Amino acid sequence: MSVFTNLRRRLFGKPLDPLDTKTRRHIALAAFFAWHVLWPGGFGGRFDAFSLVVGLAALAALWRYKVGIIPVIFACGAAGLLYRLVSG
């Protein structure tokens, strides 16, 4: 076993294991929330397209336009309140 192989294992082996676990848990949590937001009644229920549109608009505001998280949360809340008041 060469010195470089041992160094590579030490640098890229164990230190990335917890990060991978945390990343997998965050992805699973995001999928869980997306499922319950987009299908409030389960997969057999109706699909909530408004939530998808608001989520994609929030994603665009955060990544493309570099808007802060607090204004995006307030805008999404206001959009949801307005939608609920208009739709009944």
HELIX and SHEET records of a PDB file:
HELIX    1   1 VAL A    3  PHE A   12  1                                  10    
HELIX    2   2 LEU A   16  LEU A   38  1                                  23    
HELIX    3   3 ALA A   49  TRP A   63  1                                  15    
HELIX    4   4 ILE A   69  SER A   87  1                                  19    
END                                                                             
